[in-house]
């Protein structure tokens, strides 16, 4: 295998912990065959206080698999331009197939509470021999009540395997989705022409709406299976979103927006019942996601925290100042303070920026 040396800086993403951000997008095709595809990798602190950065890598080469894909993460605080820590790691899959993808999850060296931001860069990779699709994974049962309860089966249709792992890459409801976490189920040795049952019972990020199920061993790999996480029934009836509008400072509805002008994005939300009957209040986070209509690239994500008082019709609002002209569509969401959706996604709204 020949070593591919990366002579150019490929990806540098400064990722704050805040959930509100705007994305500057440059549509320049990569001249390299491997890239980090996640616009904004997901950053969180785990239960032990370590900072974890999760993202996705794509092999753009249509002929050659790649391996040893090395990723570097610099961890920063809010004050010093020099990193507090530097960590490196590999993608979840050992071998990424031609035109294939793999998530990655890299953790800080220490549980440092001062870390608030992270940058991600691709260091290098090797060409690889392919792995045959000798493994199959599927779901037999999945439920969610704050804990993900999942039962699945791995089938090996070929030679004996060692170092066999099943992976579950959890993703959220944004477009494109963010990888939130990668769960690993270690199965070890698997006999030829056999089936192995496995299960997961784990508390997960409540923003997860589904996961990609896949497997890899020393000699085989599997396809990716996309599995939806069912919502608890009670959460789908609390709030409904309707009549999303864009207005100026005088409250006039707009169908076109001048560049660099501040507008209000407002949703009419109907509260069915209070989440806390003792206070008659429902804490919420209102999210607005704005994407380019032509290519679906995310232009802006903003949020507003508030409390619905009582029931009936209420109208959360977020300000937006567009920086680029074009046609955009607006998506709206309402989550509770545990980042669990308490409403179906609001209706799409098209808006033209001049």
Buried (B, 14 or more C-beta within 10 A) or exposed (E): EEEBEBEEEBBEBEBBEEBBBBBEEEEEEBEBBBBBBBBBBBBEBEEEEBBBBBBBBBBBBEEBBBBBBBBBBBBBBEEEEEBBBEBEBBBBBBBBBBEBBBBBBBBBEBBBEEBBBBBBBBEBBBBBEEBEEBBBBEBEEBEBEEEBEBBBBBBBBBBBBEBBBBBBBBBBBBEEBBBBBBBEBEBEEBEEEEEBEBEBEEEBBBBBBBBBBBBBBEBBBBEBBEBEBEBEEEBEEBBBBEEBBBBBEEEEEBEEBEEEBEBBBBBBBBBEEBBEEEEBBBBBBBBBBBBBBEEEBBBBBBBBEBBBEEBEEBEBBBEBEBEEEBEBBBBBBBBBEEBBBBBBBBEEBEBEBE
